[in-house]
Amino acid sequence: MVRAAGVHPPRVAALVVLLALLGGCGQDMSGAPSVVSPGTDPSASQSVRHGGSGGEGQVGSPTSNATATEGRTGGGSPGLVTPSRRPVVGAAPPPWLGTRVLPRTADGFGQRRPTPPELVQRRFTLPDRLPALPGTGFASRVRTPAPASVIRRSTWQRGCPVTANELSWVRLTFWGYDDRRHTGELLVNRSAAKDLVAVFARLYDTGFPIEEMRIARRDELEAQPSGDGNNTGAFACRPTTSGSSYSQHAYGLAIDVNPFQNPYEKGDLVLPELASSYLDRSRIRPGMITPGGPLVRAFDSVGWSWGGSWRSLKDLQHFSANGR
């Protein structure tokens, strides 16, 4: 064997050890090196410790409690959350929302169907249709009588039990499921406008979430049933459900809040028709109205009563001035 000039075996061994040590600098020294499986987002394999303004259980900007608890690790520090790129089911409207027509029953309603998985944990808010009211907290604007342009896009027509001059246009802010401030509108009886503003001011303070708040259109009264609507609204010139007399909505003296999370039930009839999952009132989910909860207390403070306390049927979404 021919030995290389000027290089001795002990020095070679030392050099190899030194190079090995230098090569390990910058690696995770806590154990095995970090390995990311093929096809995996590297960021999803790391844990994020929460702190700062985000609060415990939150990443970045504040989120609702329901969102904050998701993604908690099964063990280890309670302040660790594993991020995931997978969308949270129910946090965004499915692309088919409002487009899948249900077959009608003999009574003219859509056939009752099981709640789609995408809507079992329904917690999204649809885009506002009005410019935002100024400010950062609760705000409201009331115009009496309601402008003619507002009346024209509502369900009011000659023959309704109230005149157009008896209706007020109420704009107000509310919290969405996205933990953001939104602006909606109601068409109500002028005698109830002040009380309803007070009710929604209280709801705003509690952070109760609402998906959508807008004035119902005339074409919606005759629209084919999709069974997945969830608009919070007041005035609607229509008869009572399964009846011929005018409902309190036709007087602007009733309001339905988050109908999908708080369905109407009488016998086999459920409205909206896809909301049967929410008949289970023991499983509390965002947007549900509960006995003695913030909505019931807020409406009770102005003398309005809740359809969820009725015995012959349950109208869990419904509040009215005269209890009907």
Phi and psi in degrees as a GROMACS rama.xvg file:
@    title "Ramachandran Plot"
@    xaxis  label "Phi"
@    yaxis  label "Psi"
@TYPE xy
-99.2928  120.742  VAL-2
-84.5484  136.004  ARG-3
-67.0318  138.846  ALA-4
-65.6463  135.484  ALA-5
77.2903  4.08747  GLY-6
-120.658  124.35  VAL-7
-111.254  146.852  HIS-8
-52.6928  -44.1387  PRO-9
-61.4152  -38.59  PRO-10
-68.4802  -34.3599  ARG-11
-61.4005  -46.311  VAL-12
-60.8166  -43.7379  ALA-13
-63.0128  -40.2029  ALA-14
-63.0709  -40.9467  LEU-15
-62.0293  -43.902  VAL-16
-63.0073  -43.4925  VAL-17
-61.6583  -43.2149  LEU-18
-64.3349  -37.4789  LEU-19
-64.1576  -40.9889  ALA-20
-66.0316  -43.197  LEU-21
-62.89  -36.9528  LEU-22
-65.8386  -23.9134  GLY-23
-83.3087  -10.6774  GLY-24
-61.9529  136.653  CYS-25
90.2191  -9.39701  GLY-26
-85.1232  158.568  GLN-27
-67.1144  117.243  ASP-28
-95.9056  9.33165  MET-29
-81.6214  -7.1107  SER-30
161.425  -136.934  GLY-31
-66.1018  147.31  ALA-32
-62.9936  149.995  PRO-33
-67.2498  129.867  SER-34
-125.877  131.046  VAL-35
-109.124  124.337  VAL-36
-66.1683  150.287  SER-37
-57.9298  138.003  PRO-38
81.8342  5.66122  GLY-39
-105.757  138.062  THR-40
-70.2446  120.598  ASP-41
-56.4901  -35.2716  PRO-42
-67.8084  -24.6376  SER-43
-76.0854  -12.9348  ALA-44
-93.8372  0.842484  SER-45
-107.523  148.864  GLN-46
-94.3642  148.809  SER-47
-117.088  125.398  VAL-48
-90.5378  134.298  ARG-49
-92.6218  149.266  HIS-50
-175.098  -177.034  GLY-51
72.171  -149.507  GLY-52
-74.5396  -14.253  SER-53
-68.3203  -29.7079  GLY-54
84.6235  163.306  GLY-55
-65.304  137.407  GLU-56
79.0338  11.9194  GLY-57
-128.435  149.407  GLN-58
-112.814  121.636  VAL-59
68.7045  -122.156  GLY-60
-73.6502  153.862  SER-61
-60.4554  144.571  PRO-62
-129.607  174.821  THR-63
-68.9864  161.444  SER-64
-59.8456  -37.7312  ASN-65
-62.169  -40.7501  ALA-66
-71.7643  -36.7792  THR-67
-65.1943  -33.8237  ALA-68
-80.0583  -17.5749  THR-69
-71.2812  143.239  GLU-70
86.6971  0.459584  GLY-71
-62.4737  140.48  ARG-72
-72.4516  151.319  THR-73
-67.0972  -30.6208  GLY-74
-139.945  -173.338  GLY-75
80.3831  -159.043  GLY-76
-67.3586  135.208  SER-77
-68.3906  -11.0041  PRO-78
-90.0123  8.64803  GLY-79
-103.909  133.418  LEU-80
-130.576  135.869  VAL-81
-93.8827  110.829  THR-82
-64.1917  152.38  PRO-83
-141.123  140.766  SER-84
-84.4822  -7.59038  ARG-85
-69.7639  133.324  ARG-86
-66.9858  146.016  PRO-87
-78.4684  123.667  VAL-88
-62.8932  128.219  VAL-89
95.5807  -10.0248  GLY-90
-87.1372  -6.73452  ALA-91
-140.265  144.272  ALA-92
-65.3794  134.257  PRO-93
-65.9718  150.836  PRO-94
-62.5927  -21.0673  PRO-95
-91.5038  2.8264  TRP-96
-54.6093  126.556  LEU-97
78.3091  6.31317  GLY-98
-115.396  -15.334  THR-99
-95.6409  105.845  ARG-100
-77.6948  135.965  VAL-101
-92.8126  146.52  LEU-102
-62.203  145.702  PRO-103
-87.8717  149.339  ARG-104
-88.2869  177.909  THR-105
-63.6867  -25.5881  ALA-106
-83.2464  -4.47614  ASP-107
94.5959  -4.48437  GLY-108
-87.9693  167.307  PHE-109
-75.4737  155.158  GLY-110
-67.7325  137.08  GLN-111
-68.0651  131.321  ARG-112
-131.291  156.525  ARG-113
-60.8592  149.149  PRO-114
-67.2545  126.353  THR-115
-59.7322  146.389  PRO-116
-54.152  -32.8292  PRO-117
-67.4862  -15.0906  GLU-118
-115.831  1.90141  LEU-119
-66.6466  -35.4186  VAL-120
-115.707  58.5384  GLN-121
-69.247  120.326  ARG-122
-157.387  57.119  ARG-123
-124.275  159.279  PHE-124
-122.062  130.71  THR-125
-77.689  157.35  LEU-126
-60.3845  144.258  PRO-127
-66.029  149.53  ASP-128
-106.876  -2.04852  ARG-129
-120.597  155.143  LEU-130
-61.4765  146.202  PRO-131
-65.2025  137.912  ALA-132
-69.7174  146.435  LEU-133
-66.9838  158.843  PRO-134
104.128  -175.925  GLY-135
-122.659  -12.3649  THR-136
-112.552  -150.973  GLY-137
-70.8379  139.676  PHE-138
-146.979  152.687  ALA-139
-149.641  155.447  SER-140
-139.845  132.082  ARG-141
-124.294  129.492  VAL-142
-121.913  122.812  ARG-143
-130.868  125.242  THR-144
-71.2705  165.459  PRO-145
-62.4926  142.043  ALA-146
-57.756  149.7  PRO-147
-59.1695  -34.7558  ALA-148
-65.505  -31.9095  SER-149
-73.9181  -42.9579  VAL-150
-60.2004  -40.3448  ILE-151
-62.8495  -31.4167  ARG-152
-95.6652  12.2594  ARG-153
-102.359  -171.095  SER-154
-90.7992  2.35909  THR-155
-68.9983  141.752  TRP-156
-155.542  167.218  GLN-157
-60.7969  136.627  ARG-158
105.11  -14.1382  GLY-159
-65.8296  154.376  CYS-160
-73.3555  -2.03027  PRO-161
-128.97  152.104  VAL-162
-82.2394  161.063  THR-163
-61.4714  -31.4201  ALA-164
-70.7209  -12.9949  ASN-165
-88.8257  1.36409  GLU-166
-108.593  142.989  LEU-167
-113.033  144.018  SER-168
-96.912  116.038  TRP-169
-113.236  122.193  VAL-170
-108.762  138.951  ARG-171
-156.001  165.593  LEU-172
-100.324  152.726  THR-173
-150.026  164.22  PHE-174
-88.9719  136.435  TRP-175
-94.3719  173.36  GLY-176
-68.8549  -13.4573  TYR-177
-88.2443  10.4783  ASP-178
60.1245  33.0555  ASP-179
-120.88  157.487  ARG-180
-81.4491  128.416  ARG-181
-123.994  163.253  HIS-182
-121.324  128.072  THR-183
-130.422  -175.36  GLY-184
-144.159  151.718  GLU-185
-136.401  147.214  LEU-186
-110.494  117.327  LEU-187
-135.472  164.845  VAL-188
-63.9939  136.743  ASN-189
-59.0704  -27.0136  ARG-190
-71.7454  -17.4592  SER-191
-107.142  -4.86653  ALA-192
-59.1475  -48.4463  ALA-193
-62.2616  -43.3374  LYS-194
-63.7145  -41.0537  ASP-195
-69.4649  -33.9544  LEU-196
-61.2551  -42.162  VAL-197
-63.1591  -39.1321  ALA-198
-61.9523  -48.6346  VAL-199
-74.8509  -21.825  PHE-200
-65.5372  -40.3983  ALA-201
-66.6187  -41.4222  ARG-202
-64.4653  -37.5536  LEU-203
-60.7778  -40.8366  TYR-204
-65.1557  -30.1023  ASP-205
-84.1417  -14.8347  THR-206
80.2407  16.9495  GLY-207
-62.2583  128.765  PHE-208
-87.2428  145.379  PRO-209
-131.157  140.892  ILE-210
-81.5195  -43.1704  GLU-211
-158.587  143.423  GLU-212
-142.547  106.609  MET-213
-152.383  169.352  ARG-214
-85.4529  130.034  ILE-215
-67.911  143.49  ALA-216
-96.425  159.415  ARG-217
-64.4618  -37.9998  ARG-218
-67.4827  -21.6472  ASP-219
-70.5538  -25.6643  GLU-220
-65.6798  -28.5184  LEU-221
-109.543  8.36545  GLU-222
-68.0978  153.058  ALA-223
-64.1677  138.005  GLN-224
-73.6033  130.02  PRO-225
-106.806  -17.8685  SER-226
73.9315  13.0976  GLY-227
-130.105  17.3572  ASP-228
-71.1997  156.568  GLY-229
-153.124  38.1993  ASN-230
-84.5094  133.32  ASN-231
-86.6551  116.772  THR-232
-149.236  165.713  GLY-233
-117.47  -83.2364  ALA-234
-67.7389  131.243  PHE-235
-154.489  115.165  ALA-236
-80.0775  87.966  CYS-237
-150.818  161.791  ARG-238
-71.4477  171.303  PRO-239
-65.5343  158.392  THR-240
-61.8717  126.403  THR-241
62.2525  22.9123  SER-242
-132.568  -178.193  GLY-243
-117.822  -20.192  SER-244
-80.1356  159.907  SER-245
-69.5841  141.782  TYR-246
-80.7235  168.559  SER-247
-65.8764  -21.004  GLN-248
-63.6076  -32.0873  HIS-249
-71.0001  -13.0013  ALA-250
-102.176  -3.6096  TYR-251
72.9972  24.2377  GLY-252
-116.672  22.5824  LEU-253
-146.452  156.647  ALA-254
-145.028  140.532  ILE-255
-108.691  131.224  ASP-256
-116.791  124.711  VAL-257
43.9268  64.1165  ASN-258
-56.3579  -32.909  PRO-259
-68.8968  -42.5004  PHE-260
-76.2701  -10.746  GLN-261
-137.96  71.088  ASN-262
-73.9283  164.312  PRO-263
-88.9622  136.76  TYR-264
-139.581  125.811  GLU-265
-144.925  109.628  LYS-266
62.0374  -125.61  GLY-267
-86.4233  -6.50727  ASP-268
-83.2782  125.739  LEU-269
-128.625  130  VAL-270
-132.083  127.707  LEU-271
-62.4807  153.098  PRO-272
-68.1064  -18.7028  GLU-273
-98.8563  8.18795  LEU-274
-97.0169  18.2857  ALA-275
-62.0902  -25.0628  SER-276
-58.3474  -30.4468  SER-277
-86.573  5.46908  TYR-278
-72.8698  -21.5334  LEU-279
-78.3487  95.9333  ASP-280
-84.3517  -2.86638  ARG-281
-80.7233  -17.3636  SER-282
-101.285  90.2674  ARG-283
-74.3432  126.062  ILE-284
-129.26  159.121  ARG-285
-54.4157  139.082  PRO-286
90.3204  -4.96381  GLY-287
-81.2361  145.173  MET-288
-95.1253  129.191  ILE-289
-121.175  150.637  THR-290
-57.656  129.249  PRO-291
74.7181  4.85696  GLY-292
-79.673  -176.478  GLY-293
-61.2224  -36.5117  PRO-294
-68.7826  -47.1386  LEU-295
-60.7418  -41.5539  VAL-296
-67.0095  -40.5773  ARG-297
-64.9775  -45.6999  ALA-298
-71.2212  -33.488  PHE-299
-63.0048  -30.5413  ASP-300
-66.6944  -19.627  SER-301
-111.591  11.9642  VAL-302
85.5004  10.6775  GLY-303
-91.5384  146.479  TRP-304
-113.786  164.726  SER-305
-106.134  132.341  TRP-306
-69.4944  -11.4517  GLY-307
-73.2039  -11.4135  GLY-308
-97.7781  0.732098  SER-309
-69.8396  155.966  TRP-310
-101.241  -40.2297  ARG-311
-71.8373  -25.6703  SER-312
-156.695  170.241  LEU-313
-121.51  119.494  LYS-314
-115.97  79.6407  ASP-315
-67.0587  -20.5294  LEU-316
-87.7097  -12.107  GLN-317
-100.132  131.546  HIS-318
-127.926  143.262  PHE-319
-147.521  158.879  SER-320
-73.3235  -33.6309  ALA-321
-108.092  6.35345  ASN-322
82.9178  11.0927  GLY-323
